[in-house]
Amino acid sequence: MDELVTLIGGGGFLGRYVAQELLAAGARVRIAERYPADAWYLKPLGPLGQVQFVPASLTKPDSIARAVSGATAVVNLVGVLKGPFQALHVDGARTAAAAARAAGVRAFVQISAIGADPAADSAYARTKGEGERAVRDAFPDATIVRPSILFGPEDQFVNRFAQMISLAPVVPVVRAGAKFQPAWVSDVARAIAQAALDPQAHAGKTYELGGPQILSMGELNAWIAQAIGRKLSLPAVPDALAGLAARMGGWLPGAPMTWDQWLMLQRDNVVTTGAPGFADFGIAPAPLAAVAPRWLVRFRRHGRFSLGAA
């Protein structure tokens, strides 16, 4: 337990899997969350003293300085799909990287996203790109990890579509031709843990992590329907209509898509040709069909006892 890794935002979807990988490797893990109680479900993953919790927020530099004090590595997992993009993705990332460098931390891993670009139209992708630059300025040897869409038992992407498909006879598909390269969350977590524990091999590098398959939005929804045994119509929504709906109503509470998310869908979410990725970690990523049916079974009409499509 010589390694102490601080996970900023470690109680989230990806963070819980990174914590598991680090704990399995024998490292101590410090979960930094605004409300540590939200992450207490991680306590049983390690013996007494291996999992720590500390209140911290990227908007409060003093709290981040305390959270990274004494750590050998820091992973910044914080990201939002709507809200204060600048404060969290850029200013917050800079705060975390600067605090880590001031504390003498050996490794800093910034979780970004495929498509991160300071010149992007969407605020999400633009601030993720600006955040990468801010981190590099503050911690030049930082490792940047850009995952594609993540899938796993708790995801809000595949499961969200599965929920809709399980309930409705018709599910309109927005941006049916947009392409994704979904990655299993456990594979991405393994790569992040390696980057945190072996900076000699990964410091200063940028990785793009996508799964072994490229699927369009339409193909993804069709696969989910087949996986949960549903026969239904999946008509493609014309871009003009979908864009208008996102522009006019995306700001409403509970809206299915914001205008910024619509802008994100204008670019394919796939790994750049030749970019370093899973192979550099010695990881063969799992395809969606290899693992997702284990938890998608709950969306079948009769659960695991279903015999055919409905």
C-alpha positions as a printed Julia matrix, in Angstrom:
310×3 Matrix{Float64}:
   0.0     0.0     0.0
   2.81    2.43   -0.78
   0.64    4.12   -3.42
  -2.06    6.6    -2.42
  -4.26    7.67   -5.32
  -6.75   10.52   -4.98
  -9.79   10.16   -7.23
 -11.47   13.52   -7.71
 -15.07   12.62   -8.5
 -14.32    9.01   -7.59
 -17.89    8.27   -6.54
 -19.26    8.53  -10.08
 -19.95    5.89  -12.72
 -16.38    5.58  -14.01
 -14.79    6.43  -10.66
 -16.18    3.37   -8.88
 -14.53    1.08  -11.44
 -11.21    2.93  -11.27
 -11.34    2.56   -7.48
 -11.89   -1.19   -7.82
  -8.88   -1.56  -10.13
  -6.61    0.46   -7.84
  -7.72   -1.4    -4.74
  -7.19   -4.74   -6.45
  -3.66   -3.59   -7.28
  -3.03   -2.92   -3.57
  -3.1     0.88   -3.67
  -4.83    3.05   -1.11
  -7.61    5.15   -2.59
  -8.83    8.53   -1.42
 -12.25    9.46   -2.8
 -12.66   13.25   -3.12
 -16.33   14.22   -3.46
 -18.43   17.27   -2.62
 -20.56   14.99   -0.47
 -18.42   12.02    0.6
 -21.46   10.16    1.96
 -22.61    9.7    -1.65
 -19.57    7.47   -2.22
 -19.64    5.46    1.0
 -20.93    2.47   -0.96
 -17.26    2.01   -1.94
 -16.19    1.26    1.65
 -16.6    -2.53    1.43
 -14.27   -2.74   -1.58
 -11.15   -2.57    0.58
 -10.01   -3.5     4.09
  -9.88   -1.0     6.92
  -7.79    2.01    5.94
  -7.45    1.23    2.23
 -10.38    3.46    1.25
 -10.49    7.06    2.45
 -13.03    9.85    1.9
 -12.52   13.59    1.87
 -14.9    16.49    1.05
 -13.6    18.47   -1.92
 -14.84   20.58   -4.82
 -13.0    21.78   -7.92
 -14.48   25.21   -7.28
 -12.73   25.36   -3.87
  -8.94   25.22   -4.39
  -8.17   24.82   -0.67
 -10.26   21.65   -0.51
  -8.46   20.2    -3.54
  -5.07   20.99   -2.0
  -6.08   19.0     1.08
  -7.44   16.15   -1.02
  -4.18   15.66   -2.95
  -1.82   16.18   -0.01
   0.38   13.11    0.46
  -0.92   11.38   -2.67
   1.4     9.68   -5.14
  -1.12   10.02   -7.98
  -4.26   12.03   -8.74
  -7.02   11.23  -11.22
  -9.5    13.96  -12.16
 -12.73   12.26  -13.22
 -15.06   15.25  -13.01
 -17.2    15.95  -16.05
 -20.72   17.28  -16.68
 -23.01   17.12  -19.71
 -24.71   20.37  -18.73
 -24.02   23.04  -16.17
 -20.88   25.05  -15.33
 -18.62   23.73  -18.08
 -15.97   26.44  -17.71
 -15.82   26.22  -13.92
 -15.4    22.44  -13.86
 -13.83   21.36  -17.14
 -11.31   24.2   -17.45
 -10.81   26.16  -14.23
 -11.4    23.1   -12.07
  -9.05   20.91  -14.09
  -6.37   23.6   -13.83
  -6.91   23.82  -10.07
  -6.52   20.05   -9.65
  -3.39   19.82  -11.81
  -1.74   22.8   -10.13
  -2.51   21.44   -6.66
  -1.07   18.05   -7.62
   2.13   19.59   -8.9
   2.49   21.78   -5.79
   2.02   18.69   -3.62
   4.77   16.8    -5.43
   2.38   14.21   -6.84
   4.14   11.8    -9.18
   1.3    11.16  -11.66
  -1.72   13.17  -12.77
  -4.38   11.64  -15.02
  -6.99   13.89  -16.62
 -10.13   12.2   -17.91
 -11.24   14.03  -21.02
 -13.36   12.75  -23.93
 -13.02   11.78  -27.57
 -13.81   14.9   -29.58
 -12.29   17.28  -27.03
 -11.27   20.33  -29.06
 -10.83   23.99  -28.06
 -12.37   24.91  -31.44
 -15.46   22.66  -31.11
 -18.96   24.09  -31.49
 -20.36   22.35  -28.4
 -19.46   23.82  -25.01
 -18.81   20.32  -23.64
 -16.21   19.37  -26.24
 -14.71   22.86  -26.32
 -14.19   23.09  -22.56
 -12.87   19.53  -22.42
 -10.27   20.58  -24.99
  -9.46   23.78  -23.11
  -9.23   21.72  -19.92
  -6.61   19.45  -21.47
  -4.53   22.5   -22.35
  -4.93   23.96  -18.85
  -3.8    20.67  -17.3
  -0.76   20.45  -19.55
   0.22   24.01  -18.59
  -0.04   23.23  -14.88
   1.29   19.64  -14.94
   3.29   19.05  -18.17
   3.7    15.3   -17.57
  -0.01   14.67  -17.1
  -1.61   11.73  -18.87
  -4.74   12.58  -20.86
  -7.33    9.82  -21.3
 -10.12   10.35  -23.83
 -12.78    7.62  -23.61
 -15.61    7.16  -26.08
 -19.14    6.52  -24.8
 -18.97    4.16  -21.81
 -21.3     1.24  -21.21
 -21.78   -0.69  -17.99
 -24.49   -1.79  -15.53
 -24.99    1.77  -14.23
 -24.51    3.75  -17.45
 -26.94    6.45  -18.55
 -26.56    5.74  -22.27
 -27.26    2.13  -23.26
 -29.57    1.64  -20.28
 -31.49    4.79  -21.13
 -32.23    3.54  -24.64
 -33.05    0.07  -23.31
 -35.6     1.59  -20.93
 -37.33    3.48  -23.75
 -37.27    0.49  -26.1
 -38.72   -1.79  -23.43
 -41.75    0.47  -22.91
 -42.73    1.9   -26.3
 -43.89    0.35  -29.59
 -42.11    3.11  -31.53
 -38.85    4.84  -30.54
 -37.73    7.68  -32.83
 -33.94    7.76  -33.28
 -32.16   11.12  -33.34
 -29.04   11.37  -35.52
 -29.4     7.74  -36.61
 -26.21    7.96  -38.66
 -23.97    9.38  -35.91
 -21.2     6.91  -35.1
 -19.93    5.75  -31.7
 -17.23    3.4   -30.5
 -18.62    2.36  -27.1
 -16.12    1.07  -24.53
 -16.74   -1.16  -21.53
 -16.25    0.87  -18.37
 -14.1    -1.84  -16.74
 -11.62   -1.75  -19.64
 -11.32    2.03  -19.43
 -10.87    1.83  -15.65
  -8.02   -0.67  -16.05
  -6.23    1.72  -18.41
  -6.69    4.67  -16.06
  -5.37    2.68  -13.1
  -2.29    1.69  -15.09
  -1.66    5.31  -16.06
  -1.9     6.39  -12.42
   0.37    3.65  -11.07
   2.98    3.64  -13.85
   3.72    7.25  -14.85
   7.11    6.22  -16.23
   5.29    4.43  -19.06
   2.37    6.83  -19.57
   3.37   10.34  -18.42
   2.87   13.09  -20.98
   0.82   10.93  -23.35
  -2.72   11.22  -24.69
  -4.82    8.1   -25.22
  -8.13    7.61  -27.02
 -10.09    4.62  -25.73
 -12.82    3.16  -27.9
 -14.26   -0.34  -28.06
 -13.71   -2.85  -30.87
 -16.9    -1.89  -32.74
 -18.07    1.28  -34.45
 -21.87    1.51  -34.37
 -24.24    4.14  -35.69
 -26.97    5.43  -33.39
 -29.5     3.47  -35.43
 -27.46    0.26  -35.26
 -26.97    0.68  -31.52
 -30.7     1.01  -30.88
 -31.44   -1.97  -33.13
 -28.89   -4.07  -31.25
 -30.38   -3.09  -27.89
 -33.85   -4.01  -29.13
 -32.61   -7.43  -30.2
 -30.71   -7.93  -26.92
 -33.82   -7.33  -24.82
 -36.12   -9.27  -27.11
 -38.2    -6.39  -28.45
 -39.62   -5.98  -31.95
 -40.54   -2.37  -32.62
 -40.2     0.49  -35.08
 -37.09    2.7   -34.85
 -37.73    5.52  -37.34
 -34.99    8.08  -37.92
 -35.94   11.62  -36.91
 -35.13   14.2   -39.62
 -32.21   16.39  -38.53
 -34.15   19.59  -39.15
 -36.91   18.51  -36.77
 -34.57   17.14  -34.08
 -32.35   20.23  -34.21
 -35.34   22.54  -33.9
 -36.64   20.6   -30.88
 -33.24   20.77  -29.18
 -32.88   24.49  -29.93
 -36.37   25.46  -28.75
 -36.91   23.06  -25.86
 -33.52   21.76  -24.81
 -33.32   24.23  -21.93
 -36.46   22.88  -20.27
 -36.12   20.71  -17.15
 -36.23   17.04  -18.13
 -35.68   17.75  -21.84
 -34.4    14.59  -23.6
 -31.61   16.55  -25.31
 -30.0    19.94  -24.81
 -28.8    22.13  -27.65
 -25.2    21.43  -26.63
 -25.79   17.68  -26.77
 -27.27   18.14  -30.24
 -24.11   19.93  -31.31
 -22.02   17.08  -29.9
 -23.91   14.6   -32.08
 -22.82   16.44  -35.22
 -19.39   14.79  -34.9
 -18.72   11.05  -34.78
 -17.46    9.81  -31.41
 -14.75    7.45  -32.65
 -11.02    7.0   -32.07
  -8.74    9.06  -34.3
  -6.85    6.85  -36.75
  -3.42    6.02  -35.35
  -4.09    7.45  -31.88
  -2.57    5.53  -28.93
  -5.24    3.48  -27.2
  -6.07    0.24  -25.44
  -3.28   -1.68  -27.16
  -0.72    0.53  -25.41
  -2.04   -0.78  -22.09
  -2.11   -4.39  -23.25
  -5.92   -4.41  -23.08
  -8.16   -6.14  -25.63
 -11.45   -4.22  -25.17
 -14.66   -6.2   -24.8
 -17.43   -5.71  -27.38
 -20.89   -4.65  -26.26
 -22.4    -8.07  -27.03
 -19.89   -9.87  -24.79
 -20.93   -8.24  -21.51
 -24.03   -6.04  -21.83
 -26.66   -8.83  -22.02
 -25.8    -9.71  -18.4
 -27.53   -6.58  -17.1
 -29.8    -5.7   -20.03
 -31.77   -8.85  -19.25
 -33.74   -6.82  -16.71
 -35.36   -4.93  -19.59
 -36.75   -8.11  -21.16
 -40.5    -8.5   -20.71
 -40.1   -11.65  -18.6
 -36.55  -11.02  -17.44
 -34.1   -13.86  -17.93
 -37.0   -16.24  -18.54
 -37.94  -14.6   -21.84
 -37.81  -17.01  -24.79
 -38.31  -14.68  -27.72
 -38.93  -11.19  -28.99
 -42.02   -9.29  -27.91
